Amino acid sequence: MANIKSAKKRILTSAKRAERNKSIKSSVKTAVKKVHAAIEAGDMAAAKSTLVAAETALCKAATKGVLHKNNASRKVSRLSKAVSDMK
């Protein structure tokens, strides 16, 4: 454990941020999995509605700095393509 006050505060702050980032990443992964599950099931309506939710989650994660904006954009693009290729 750190002895200096600023180091103690940094440990607490980084732990709090890591926990929040972990939560956001988990929700993003869940949203993406739901889109993939809808695609696998062949349910176009469910795929479109879950795609909107996943896109929102990815954009929010990028805005908060949890994901890089290009990473989020790439994931949205690939999901959108997968949904649009469903036939």
MARBA-3410 file (N, C-alpha, C, O; in Angstrom, 1 decimal):
87
0.8,-1.2,0.0,0.0,0.0,0.0,0.9,1.2,0.0,2.0,1.3,0.6 ~ 0.4,2.2,-0.7,1.2,3.5,-0.8,1.2,4.3,0.5,0.2,4.2,1.3 ~ 2.2,5.0,0.8,2.3,5.9,2.0,2.0,7.3,1.7,1.5,8.0,2.6 ~ 2.2,7.8,0.5,1.9,9.2,0.1,0.4,9.3,-0.2,-0.2,8.5,-0.8 ~ -0.1,10.5,0.3,-1.5,10.7,0.2,-2.0,10.7,-1.2,-3.1,10.1,-1.5
-1.3,11.4,-2.1,-1.7,11.4,-3.5,-1.7,10.0,-4.2,-2.5,9.8,-5.0 ~ -0.8,9.2,-3.8,-0.7,7.8,-4.3,-1.9,7.0,-3.8,-2.4,6.2,-4.6 ~ -2.2,7.2,-2.6,-3.4,6.5,-2.0,-4.7,6.9,-2.8,-5.5,6.0,-3.2 ~ -4.8,8.2,-3.1,-6.0,8.7,-3.8,-6.0,8.1,-5.2,-7.0,7.8,-5.7 ~ -4.8,8.1,-5.8,-4.7,7.6,-7.2,-5.1,6.1,-7.3,-5.8,5.7,-8.2
-4.8,5.3,-6.3,-5.2,3.9,-6.2,-6.7,3.8,-6.1,-7.3,3.0,-6.8 ~ -7.3,4.6,-5.3,-8.7,4.5,-5.1,-9.4,5.0,-6.4,-10.4,4.4,-6.9 ~ -8.9,6.1,-7.0,-9.5,6.6,-8.2,-9.4,5.6,-9.4,-10.4,5.4,-10.1 ~ -8.3,5.1,-9.5,-8.1,4.1,-10.6,-8.9,2.9,-10.5,-9.4,2.3,-11.4 ~ -9.1,2.4,-9.2,-9.9,1.3,-9.0,-11.4,1.6,-9.3,-12.1,0.7,-9.9
-11.8,2.8,-9.0,-13.2,3.2,-9.3,-13.4,3.3,-10.8,-14.5,2.8,-11.3 ~ -12.5,3.8,-11.5,-12.6,4.0,-12.9,-12.5,2.6,-13.6,-13.3,2.4,-14.6 ~ -11.7,1.7,-13.1,-11.6,0.4,-13.7,-12.9,-0.4,-13.5,-13.3,-1.1,-14.4 ~ -13.5,-0.2,-12.4,-14.8,-0.9,-12.1,-15.9,-0.4,-13.1,-16.6,-1.1,-13.6 ~ -15.9,0.9,-13.3,-16.9,1.5,-14.2,-16.6,1.1,-15.6,-17.6,0.8,-16.3
-15.4,1.1,-16.0,-15.0,0.7,-17.4,-15.4,-0.8,-17.6,-15.9,-1.1,-18.7 ~ -15.2,-1.6,-16.6,-15.5,-3.0,-16.7,-17.0,-3.2,-16.9,-17.4,-4.1,-17.7 ~ -17.8,-2.4,-16.2,-19.2,-2.5,-16.3,-19.7,-2.1,-17.7,-20.6,-2.8,-18.3 ~ -19.1,-1.0,-18.2,-19.5,-0.5,-19.5,-19.1,-1.6,-20.6,-19.9,-1.8,-21.5 ~ -17.9,-2.1,-20.5,-17.4,-3.1,-21.5,-18.3,-4.3,-21.5,-18.6,-4.9,-22.5
-18.7,-4.7,-20.3,-19.6,-5.9,-20.1,-20.9,-5.7,-20.8,-21.4,-6.6,-21.5 ~ -21.5,-4.5,-20.6,-22.8,-4.2,-21.2,-22.7,-4.1,-22.7,-23.6,-4.5,-23.4 ~ -21.6,-3.6,-23.2,-21.4,-3.5,-24.7,-21.3,-5.0,-25.3,-21.9,-5.3,-26.3 ~ -20.5,-5.8,-24.6,-20.4,-7.2,-25.1,-21.7,-7.9,-25.1,-22.0,-8.7,-26.0 ~ -22.5,-7.7,-24.1,-23.9,-8.3,-24.0,-24.7,-7.8,-25.1,-25.4,-8.6,-25.8
-24.7,-6.5,-25.4,-25.5,-6.0,-26.5,-25.1,-6.6,-27.9,-25.9,-6.9,-28.7 ~ -23.8,-6.7,-28.1,-23.3,-7.3,-29.3,-23.7,-8.8,-29.4,-24.0,-9.2,-30.5 ~ -23.6,-9.5,-28.3,-24.0,-10.9,-28.3,-25.5,-11.1,-28.7,-25.8,-12.0,-29.4 ~ -26.3,-10.1,-28.2,-27.7,-10.2,-28.5,-28.0,-10.0,-30.0,-28.8,-10.7,-30.6 ~ -27.2,-9.1,-30.6,-27.3,-8.9,-32.1,-26.9,-10.2,-32.8,-27.6,-10.7,-33.7
-25.8,-10.8,-32.4,-25.3,-12.0,-33.1,-26.3,-13.2,-32.9,-26.6,-14.0,-33.8 ~ -26.9,-13.2,-31.7,-27.9,-14.3,-31.4,-29.2,-14.1,-32.3,-29.7,-15.1,-32.8 ~ -29.6,-12.9,-32.5,-30.8,-12.6,-33.4,-30.4,-13.0,-34.8,-31.3,-13.5,-35.5 ~ -29.2,-12.7,-35.2,-28.8,-13.0,-36.6,-28.8,-14.5,-36.8,-29.2,-15.1,-37.8 ~ -28.2,-15.2,-35.8,-28.2,-16.7,-35.8,-29.6,-17.3,-35.9,-29.8,-18.3,-36.6
-30.5,-16.7,-35.2,-31.9,-17.2,-35.1,-32.6,-16.8,-36.4,-33.7,-17.4,-36.7 ~ -32.1,-15.9,-37.2,-32.8,-15.5,-38.4,-33.9,-14.5,-38.2,-34.8,-14.4,-39.1 ~ -34.0,-13.9,-37.1,-35.1,-13.0,-36.7,-34.7,-11.5,-37.1,-34.0,-10.9,-36.4 ~ -35.2,-11.1,-38.3,-34.8,-9.8,-38.8,-35.2,-8.6,-37.9,-34.5,-7.7,-37.7 ~ -36.4,-8.7,-37.4,-37.0,-7.6,-36.5,-36.2,-7.5,-35.3,-35.8,-6.4,-34.8
-35.9,-8.6,-34.6,-35.1,-8.6,-33.4,-33.7,-8.1,-33.7,-33.1,-7.4,-32.9 ~ -33.1,-8.6,-34.8,-31.8,-8.1,-35.1,-31.7,-6.6,-35.3,-30.7,-6.0,-34.8 ~ -32.7,-6.0,-35.9,-32.7,-4.6,-36.2,-32.8,-3.8,-34.8,-32.1,-2.8,-34.6 ~ -33.7,-4.3,-34.0,-33.9,-3.6,-32.7,-32.7,-3.8,-31.8,-32.4,-2.8,-31.1 ~ -32.1,-4.9,-31.8,-30.9,-5.1,-30.9,-29.7,-4.4,-31.5,-28.8,-4.0,-30.8
-29.7,-4.2,-32.8,-28.6,-3.5,-33.4,-28.6,-2.0,-33.0,-27.6,-1.4,-32.7 ~ -29.8,-1.4,-32.9,-29.9,0.0,-32.4,-29.4,0.1,-31.0,-28.7,1.0,-30.7 ~ -29.8,-0.9,-30.1,-29.3,-0.8,-28.7,-27.8,-1.0,-28.7,-27.1,-0.4,-27.9 ~ -27.3,-1.9,-29.5,-25.8,-2.2,-29.5,-25.1,-0.9,-30.0,-24.0,-0.6,-29.5 ~ -25.6,-0.3,-31.0,-25.0,0.9,-31.6,-24.9,2.0,-30.5,-23.9,2.7,-30.4
-26.0,2.2,-29.8,-26.0,3.2,-28.7,-25.0,2.9,-27.7,-24.3,3.8,-27.2 ~ -24.9,1.6,-27.2,-24.0,1.2,-26.2,-22.5,1.4,-26.7,-21.7,1.9,-25.9 ~ -22.3,1.1,-27.9,-20.9,1.3,-28.4,-20.5,2.7,-28.5,-19.4,3.1,-28.2 ~ -21.5,3.6,-29.0,-21.2,5.0,-29.1,-21.0,5.6,-27.8,-20.1,6.5,-27.6 ~ -21.8,5.2,-26.8,-21.6,5.8,-25.4,-20.2,5.4,-24.8,-19.6,6.1,-24.2
-19.8,4.1,-25.1,-18.5,3.6,-24.6,-17.4,4.4,-25.2,-16.4,4.7,-24.6 ~ -17.5,4.7,-26.5,-16.5,5.5,-27.2,-16.5,6.9,-26.7,-15.4,7.5,-26.5 ~ -17.6,7.5,-26.4,-17.7,8.8,-25.9,-17.0,8.9,-24.5,-16.4,9.9,-24.2 ~ -17.2,7.9,-23.7,-16.7,7.9,-22.3,-15.2,7.5,-22.3,-14.6,7.6,-21.3 ~ -14.7,7.1,-23.5,-13.3,6.7,-23.5,-13.0,5.3,-23.1,-11.8,4.9,-23.0
-14.0,4.5,-23.0,-13.8,3.1,-22.7,-13.3,2.3,-23.9,-12.4,1.5,-23.8 ~ -13.8,2.6,-25.0,-13.4,2.1,-26.3,-12.9,3.2,-27.2,-13.3,4.4,-27.0 ~ -11.9,2.9,-28.0,-11.5,3.9,-29.0,-12.6,4.2,-30.0,-13.3,3.2,-30.4 ~ -12.7,5.4,-30.5,-13.8,5.7,-31.4,-13.8,4.9,-32.7,-14.8,4.5,-33.2 ~ -12.6,4.6,-33.2,-12.5,3.8,-34.4,-12.9,2.4,-34.2,-13.5,1.7,-35.0
-12.6,1.9,-33.0,-12.9,0.5,-32.6,-14.4,0.4,-32.5,-15.0,-0.6,-33.1 ~ -15.1,1.3,-31.9,-16.5,1.3,-31.8,-17.2,1.4,-33.2,-18.1,0.7,-33.5 ~ -16.6,2.3,-34.0,-17.2,2.5,-35.3,-17.0,1.2,-36.2,-17.9,0.9,-36.9 ~ -15.9,0.6,-36.0,-15.7,-0.7,-36.8,-16.7,-1.8,-36.4,-17.2,-2.5,-37.2 ~ -16.9,-1.9,-35.1,-17.9,-2.9,-34.6,-19.3,-2.6,-35.0,-20.0,-3.5,-35.4
-19.7,-1.3,-35.0,-21.0,-0.9,-35.5,-21.1,-1.2,-37.0,-22.2,-1.7,-37.4 ~ -20.1,-0.9,-37.7,-20.1,-1.2,-39.2,-20.3,-2.7,-39.5,-21.1,-3.0,-40.3 ~ -19.5,-3.5,-38.8,-19.6,-4.9,-39.0,-20.9,-5.5,-38.6,-21.5,-6.4,-39.3 ~ -21.5,-5.0,-37.5,-22.8,-5.5,-37.1,-23.9,-5.1,-38.1,-24.7,-5.8,-38.4 ~ -23.8,-3.8,-38.5,-24.8,-3.3,-39.5,-24.7,-4.1,-40.8,-25.8,-4.4,-41.4
-23.5,-4.4,-41.2,-23.4,-5.2,-42.4,-23.9,-6.6,-42.2,-24.6,-7.1,-43.1 ~ -23.7,-7.2,-41.1,-24.2,-8.6,-40.8,-25.7,-8.6,-40.8,-26.3,-9.5,-41.3 ~ -26.3,-7.5,-40.2,-27.8,-7.5,-40.2,-28.4,-7.2,-41.6,-29.3,-7.8,-42.0 ~ -27.7,-6.3,-42.4,-28.2,-6.0,-43.7,-28.0,-7.2,-44.6,-28.8,-7.3,-45.6 ~ -27.0,-8.1,-44.4,-26.8,-9.2,-45.2,-27.8,-10.4,-44.9,-27.8,-11.4,-45.7
-28.5,-10.2,-43.9,-29.5,-11.3,-43.5,-30.6,-11.4,-44.6,-31.2,-10.4,-45.0 ~ -30.8,-12.6,-45.1,-31.9,-12.8,-46.1,-32.5,-14.2,-45.8,-33.4,-14.6,-46.6
END
